[in-house]
Amino acid sequence: MKLLFSRRHHIGSWLIRFVTWSEYSHVDLILDDTQLIGAIAGDGVVLNKVNDRLAISSKAIVMHVPVSDIAASEAFAIGQLGKQYDWLGVIGIGLKRNWQEDDKWSCAELVASILAAGGQRPFDSKFYHRITPQQLLMLNFEKIRVK
């Protein structure tokens, strides 16, 4: 599977990077070379075009993550389309509280769960409410800068 990590010239992106000590503020799952699924503040879990995400990004990399069941990961991801963004979960990260809501997602919560659905479980599921793009980025998998 491929993950797209990105950042923007935007106050929200800067704030996320500052709070999480990360070079990137957002992560999506790349479904194919043209589409991705991600949890977007204000929009929830949506399908977007890779080129549209790259067009608004100031910096981006792709990370290749091996999963044993790509079909299961993609089916799980597609099943999350339309769910809301997890604002309380994101605020909880900053306050060190588990306010994650089961039917809502932040970008990193969603991607960690997508990987787990395909058999790649680098994190204990009881900590998914604390996963940030930085923690996913720190996984030791191949990364290629695309912007």
Contact map, one row per residue, 1 for C-alpha under 8 A:
111000000000000000000000000011100000000000000000000000000000000111100100000000000000000000000000000000000000000000000000000000000000000000000000000
111100000000000000000000000011100000000000000000000000000000011110000000000000000000000000000000000000000000000000000000000000000000000000000000000
111110000000000000000000001111000000000000000000000000000000011110000000000000000000000000000000000000000000000000000000000000000000000000000000000
011111000000000000000000001111000000000000000000000000000001111000000000000000000000000000000000000000000000000000000000000000000000000000000000000
001111100000000000000001111100000000000000000000000000000001111000000000000000000000000000000000000000000000000000000000000000000000100010000000000
000111110000000000000001111000000000000000000000000001001111100000000000000000000000000000000000000000000000000000000000000000000000000000000000000
000011111000100000000011110000000000000000000000000000001111000000000000000000000000000000000000000000000000000000000000000000000000000000000000000
000001111100110000000000100000000000000000000000000000011110000000000000000000000000000000000000000000000000000000000000000000000000000000000000000
000000111110110000000000000000000000000000000000000000001100000000000000000000000000000000000000000000000000000000000000000000000000000000000000000
000000011111110000000000000000000000000000000000000000000000000000000000000000000000000000000000000000000000000000000000000000000000000000000000000
000000001111111000000000000000000000000000000000000000000000000000000000000000000000000000000000000000000000000000000000000000000000000000000000000
000000000111111100000000000000000000000000000000000000000000000000000000000000000000000000000000000000000000000000000000000000000000000000000000000
000000111111111110000001110000000000000000000000000000000000000000000000000000000000000000000000000000000000000000000000000000000000000000000000000
000000011111111111000000100000000000000000000000000000000000000000000000000000000000000000000000000000000000000000000000000000000000000000000000000
000000000011111111100000000000000000000000000000000000000000000000000000000000000000000000000000000000000000000000000000000000000000000000000000000
000000000001111111110100100000000000000000000000000000000000000000000000000000000000000000000000000000000000000000000000000000000000000000000000000
000000000000111111111111100000000000000000000000000000000000000000000000000000000000000000000000000000000000000000000000000000000000000000000000000
000000000000011111111100000000000000000000000000000000000000000000000000000000000000000000000000000000000000000000000000000000000000000000000000000
000000000000001111111100000000000000000000000000000000000000000000000000000000000000000000000100000000000000000000000000000000000000000000000000000
000000000000000111111100000000000000000000000000000000000000000000000000000000000000000000000000000000000000000000000000000000000001010000000000000
000000000000000011111110000000000000000000000000000000000000000000000000000000000000000000000000000000000000000000000000000000000000010000000000000
000000000000000111111111100000000000000000000000000000000000000000000000000000000000000000000000000000000000000000000000000000000000110000000000000
000000100000000010001111100000000000000000000000000000000000000000000000000000000000000000000000000000000000000000000000000000000000010000000000000
000011100000100010000111111000000000000000000000000000000011000000000000000000000000000000000000000000000000000000000000000000000000110000000000000
000011110000110110000111111000000000000000000000000000000000000000000000000000000000000000000000000000000000000000000000000000000000110000000000000
000011100000100000000001111100000000000000000000000000000000000000000000000000000000000000000000000000000011000000000000000000000000100000000000000
001111000000000000000001111110000000010000000000000000000000000000000000000000000000000000000000000000000011001000000000000000000000100000000000000
001110000000000000000000011111000001111000000000000000000000000000000000000000000000000000000000000000000010001000000000000000000000000000000000000
111100000000000000000000001111100001110000000000000000000000000000000000000000000000000000000000000000000000001000000000000000000000000000000000000
111100000000000000000000000111111111100000000000010000000000000000000000000000000000000000000000000000000000000000000000000000000000000000000000000
110000000000000000000000000011111111100000000000000000000000000000000000010000000000000000000000000000000000000000000000000000000000000000000000000
000000000000000000000000000001111111000000000000000000000000000000000000000000000000000000000000000000000000000000000000000000000000000000000000000
000000000000000000000000000001111110000000000000010000000000000000000000000000000000000000000000000000000000000000000000000000000000000000000000000
000000000000000000000000000001111111000000000000111000000000000000000000000000000000000000000000000000000000000000000000000000000000000000000000000
000000000000000000000000000001111111100000000011110000000000000000000000000000000000000000000000000000000000000000000000000000000000000000000000000
000000000000000000000000000111110111110000000011110000000000000000000000000000000000000000000000000000000000000000000000000000000000000000000000000
000000000000000000000000000111100011111000001111000000000000000000000000000011001000000000000000000000000000000000000000000000000000000000000000000
000000000000000000000000001110000001111100011111000000000000000000000000000000000000000000000000000000000010011000000000000000000000000000000000000
000000000000000000000000000100000000111110111100000000000000000000000000000000000001100000000000000000001110010000000000000000000000000000000000000
000000000000000000000000000000000000011111111100000000000000000000000000000000000000100000000000000000000110000000000000000000000000000000000000000
000000000000000000000000000000000000001111110000000000000000000000000000000000000000101000000000000000000100000000000000000000000000000000000000000
000000000000000000000000000000000000000111110000000000000000000000000000000000000000100000000000000000000000000000000000000000000000000000000000000
000000000000000000000000000000000000001111111100000000000000000000000000000000000001100000000000000000000000000000000000000000000000000000000000000
000000000000000000000000000000000000011111111100000000000000000000000000000000001111110000000000000000011000000000000000000000000000000000000000000
000000000000000000000000000000000000111100111110000000000000000000000000000000011111100000000000000000001000000000000000000000000000000000000000000
000000000000000000000000000000000000111100111111000000000000000000000000000000001100000000000000000000000000000000000000000000000000000000000000000
000000000000000000000000000000000011110000001111100000000000000000000000000000001000000000000000000000000000000000000000000000000000000000000000000
000000000000000000000000000000000011110000000111110110000000000000000000000000000000000000000000000000000000000000000000000000000000000000000000000
000000000000000000000000000000000111000000000011111110000000000000000000000000000000000000000000000000000000000000000000000000000000000000000000000
000000000000000000000000000001001111000000000001111111000000000000000000000000000000000000000000000000000000000000000000000000000000000000000000000
000000000000000000000000000000000100000000000000111111100000000000000000000000000000000000000000000000000000000000000000000000000000000000000000000
000000000000000000000000000000000000000000000001111111110000000000000000000000000000000000000000000000000000000000000000000000000000000000000000000
000000000000000000000000000000000000000000000001111111111000000000000000000000000000000000000000000000000000000000000000000000000000000000000000000
000001000000000000000000000000000000000000000000011111111101000000000000000000000000000000000000000000000000000000000000000000000000000000000000001
000000000000000000000000000000000000000000000000001111111000000000000000000000000000000000000000000000000000000000000000000000000000000000000000000
000000010000000000000000000000000000000000000000000111111100000000000000000000000000000000000000000000000000000000000000000000000000000000000000000
000001111000000000000000000000000000000000000000000011111111000000000000000000000000000000000000000000000000000000000000000000000000000000000000001
000001111000000000000000000000000000000000000000000001011111000000000000000000000000000000000000000000000000000000000000000000000000000000000000001
000001110000000000000001000000000000000000000000000000001111100000000000000000000000000000000000000000000000000000000000000000000000000000000000011
000111100000000000000001000000000000000000000000000001001111110000000000000000000000000000000000000000000000000000000000000000000000000000000000111
000111000000000000000000000000000000000000000000000000000011111000000000000000000000000000000000000000000000000000000000000000000000000000000011111
011110000000000000000000000000000000000000000000000000000001111100000000000000000000000000000000000000000000000000000000000000000000000000000011110
011110000000000000000000000000000000000000000000000000000000111110000000000000000000000000000000000000000000000000000000000000000000000010001111000
111000000000000000000000000000000000000000000000000000000000011111000000000000000000000000000000000000000000000000000000000000000000000000001110000
111000000000000000000000000000000000000000000000000000000000001111100000000000000000000000000000000000000000000000000000000000000000000000001100000
100000000000000000000000000000000000000000000000000000000000000111110000000000000000000000000000000000000000000000000001000000000000000000000000000
100000000000000000000000000000000000000000000000000000000000000011111100000000000000000000000000000000000000000000100111000000000000000000000000000
000000000000000000000000000000000000000000000000000000000000000001111100000000000000000000000000000000000000000000000111000000000000000000000000000
000000000000000000000000000000000000000000000000000000000000000000111111100000000000000000000000000000000000000000001110000000000000000000000000000
100000000000000000000000000000000000000000000000000000000000000000111111110000000000000000000000000000000000000000000100000000000000000000000000000
000000000000000000000000000000000000000000000000000000000000000000001111111000000000000000000000000000000000000000000100000000000000000000000000000
000000000000000000000000000000000000000000000000000000000000000000001111111100000000000000000000000000000000000000001100000000000000000000000000000
000000000000000000000000000000000000000000000000000000000000000000001111111110000000000000000000000000000000000001111100000000000000000000000000000
000000000000000000000000000000100000000000000000000000000000000000000111111111000000000000000000000000000000000001000000000000000000000000000000000
000000000000000000000000000000000000000000000000000000000000000000000011111111100000000000000000000000000000000000000000000000000000000000000000000
000000000000000000000000000000000000000000000000000000000000000000000001111111110000000000000000000000000000000001001000000000000000000000000000000
000000000000000000000000000000000000100000000000000000000000000000000000111111111000000000000000000000000000010001000000000000000000000000000000000
000000000000000000000000000000000000100000000000000000000000000000000000011111111000000000000000000000000000000000000000000000000000000000000000000
000000000000000000000000000000000000000000000000000000000000000000000000001111111000000000000000000000000000000000000000000000000000000000000000000
000000000000000000000000000000000000000000001000000000000000000000000000000111111110000000000000000000000000000000000000000000000000000000000000000
000000000000000000000000000000000000100000011110000000000000000000000000000011111110000000000000000000000000000000000000000000000000000000000000000
000000000000000000000000000000000000000000011100000000000000000000000000000000011111000000000000000000000000000000000000000000000000000000000000000
000000000000000000000000000000000000000000011000000000000000000000000000000000011111100000000000000000111000000000000000000000000000000000000000000
000000000000000000000000000000000000001000111000000000000000000000000000000000000111110000000000000000111000000000000000000000000000000000000000000
000000000000000000000000000000000000001111111000000000000000000000000000000000000011111000000000000000011100000000000000000000000000000000000000000
000000000000000000000000000000000000000000010000000000000000000000000000000000000001111111000000000110011100000000000000000000000000000000000000000
000000000000000000000000000000000000000010000000000000000000000000000000000000000000111111100000000000000100000000000000000000000000000000000000000
000000000000000000000000000000000000000000000000000000000000000000000000000000000000011111110000001110000000000000000000000000000000000000000000000
000000000000000000000000000000000000000000000000000000000000000000000000000000000000011111111000011110001100000000000000000000001000000000000000000
000000000000000000000000000000000000000000000000000000000000000000000000000000000000011111111100000100000100000000000000000000000000000000000000000
000000000000000000000000000000000000000000000000000000000000000000000000000000000000001111111110001000000000000000000000000000000000000000000000000
000000000000000000000000000000000000000000000000000000000000000000000000000000000000000111111111111100000000000000000000000000000000000000000000000
000000000000000000000000000000000000000000000000000000000000000000000000000000000000000011111111110000000000000000000000000000001100000000000000000
000000000000000000100000000000000000000000000000000000000000000000000000000000000000000001111111100000000000000000000000000000000000000000000000000
000000000000000000000000000000000000000000000000000000000000000000000000000000000000000000111111100000000000000000000000000000000000000000000000000
000000000000000000000000000000000000000000000000000000000000000000000000000000000000000000011111110000000000000000000000000000000000000000000000000
000000000000000000000000000000000000000000000000000000000000000000000000000000000000000000011111111000000000000000000000000000000000000000000000000
000000000000000000000000000000000000000000000000000000000000000000000000000000000000000010011001111100000000000000000000000000001100000000000000000
000000000000000000000000000000000000000000000000000000000000000000000000000000000000000110110000111110000000000000000000000000001000000000000000000
000000000000000000000000000000000000000000000000000000000000000000000000000000000000010111010000011111011000000000000000000000001000000000000000000
000000000000000000000000000000000000000000000000000000000000000000000000000000000000010110000000001111111000000000000000000000000000000000000000000
000000000000000000000000000000000000000000000000000000000000000000000000000000000000000000000000000111111000000000000000000000000000000000000000000
000000000000000000000000000000000000000000000000000000000000000000000000000000000011000000000000000011111000000000000000000000000000000000000000000
000000000000000000000000000000000000000000010000000000000000000000000000000000000011110000000000000111111100000000000000000000000000000000000000000
000000000000000000000000000000000000001000011000000000000000000000000000000000000011110010000000000111111110110000000000000000000000000000000000000
000000000000000000000000000000000000001110000000000000000000000000000000000000000000111011000000000000011111110000000000000000000000000000000000000
000000000000000000000000011100000000011100000000000000000000000000000000000000000000000000000000000000001111111000000000000000000001100000000000000
000000000000000000000000011000000000000000000000000000000000000000000000000000000000000000000000000000000111111100000000000000000011100100000000000
000000000000000000000000000000000000000000000000000000000000000000000000000000000000000000000000000000001111111110000000000000011111000000000000000
000000000000000000000000000000000000011000000000000000000000000000000000000010000000000000000000000000001111111111000000000000000000000000000000000
000000000000000000000000001110000000010000000000000000000000000000000000000000000000000000000000000000000011111111100000000000000000000000000000000
000000000000000000000000000000000000000000000000000000000000000000000000000000000000000000000000000000000001111111110000101000010010000100000000000
000000000000000000000000000000000000000000000000000000000000000000000000000000000000000000000000000000000000111111111000000000010000000000000000000
000000000000000000000000000000000000000000000000000000000000000000000000110110000000000000000000000000000000011111111100000000000000000000000000000
000000000000000000000000000000000000000000000000000000000000000000100000100000000000000000000000000000000000001111111111100000000000000000000000000
000000000000000000000000000000000000000000000000000000000000000000000000100000000000000000000000000000000000000111111111100000000000000000000000000
000000000000000000000000000000000000000000000000000000000000000000001001100100000000000000000000000000000000000011111111000000000000000000000000000
000000000000000000000000000000000000000000000000000000000000000000111111100000000000000000000000000000000000000001111111000000000000000000000000000
000000000000000000000000000000000000000000000000000000000000000000111000000000000000000000000000000000000000000000111111100000000000000000000000000
000000000000000000000000000000000000000000000000000000000000000001110000000000000000000000000000000000000000000000111111110000000000000000000000000
000000000000000000000000000000000000000000000000000000000000000000000000000000000000000000000000000000000000000100110011111100000000000000000000000
000000000000000000000000000000000000000000000000000000000000000000000000000000000000000000000000000000000000000000000001111100000000000000100000000
000000000000000000000000000000000000000000000000000000000000000000000000000000000000000000000000000000000000000100000000111110110000000000000000000
000000000000000000000000000000000000000000000000000000000000000000000000000000000000000000000000000000000000000000000000111111110000000000000000000
000000000000000000000000000000000000000000000000000000000000000000000000000000000000000000000000000000000000000000000000001111110000000000000000000
000000000000000000000000000000000000000000000000000000000000000000000000000000000000000000000000000000000000000000000000000111111000000000000000000
000000000000000000000000000000000000000000000000000000000000000000000000000000000000000000000000000000000000000000000000001111111110000000000000000
000000000000000000000000000000000000000000000000000000000000000000000000000000000000000000000000000000000000100110000000001111111110000000000000000
000000000000000000000000000000000000000000000000000000000000000000000000000000000000000010001000011100000000100000000000000001111110000000000000000
000000000000000000000000000000000000000000000000000000000000000000000000000000000000000000001000010000000000100000000000000000111111000000000000000
000000000000000000000000000000000000000000000000000000000000000000000000000000000000000000000000000000000001100100000000000000111111101100000000000
000000000000000000010000000000000000000000000000000000000000000000000000000000000000000000000000000000000011100000000000000000000111111100000000000
000010000000000000000101111000000000000000000000000000000000000000000000000000000000000000000000000000000011000000000000000000000011111110000000000
000000000000000000011111100000000000000000000000000000000000000000000000000000000000000000000000000000000000000000000000000000000001111111000000000
000000000000000000000000000000000000000000000000000000000000000000000000000000000000000000000000000000000000000000000000000000000011111111100000000
000000000000000000000000000000000000000000000000000000000000000000000000000000000000000000000000000000000001000100000000000000000011111111100000000
000010000000000000000000000000000000000000000000000000000000001000000000000000000000000000000000000000000000000000000000000000000000111111100000000
000000000000000000000000000000000000000000000000000000000000000000000000000000000000000000000000000000000000000000000000000000000000011111110000000
000000000000000000000000000000000000000000000000000000000000000000000000000000000000000000000000000000000000000000000000010000000000001111111000000
000000000000000000000000000000000000000000000000000000000000000000000000000000000000000000000000000000000000000000000000000000000000000001111100000
000000000000000000000000000000000000000000000000000000000000001110000000000000000000000000000000000000000000000000000000000000000000000000111110000
000000000000000000000000000000000000000000000000000000000000001110000000000000000000000000000000000000000000000000000000000000000000000000011111000
000000000000000000000000000000000000000000000000000000000000111100000000000000000000000000000000000000000000000000000000000000000000000000001111100
000000000000000000000000000000000000000000000000000000000000111000000000000000000000000000000000000000000000000000000000000000000000000000000111110
000000000000000000000000000000000000000000000000000000000001110000000000000000000000000000000000000000000000000000000000000000000000000000000011111
000000000000000000000000000000000000000000000000000000000011110000000000000000000000000000000000000000000000000000000000000000000000000000000001111
000000000000000000000000000000000000000000000000000001001111100000000000000000000000000000000000000000000000000000000000000000000000000000000000111
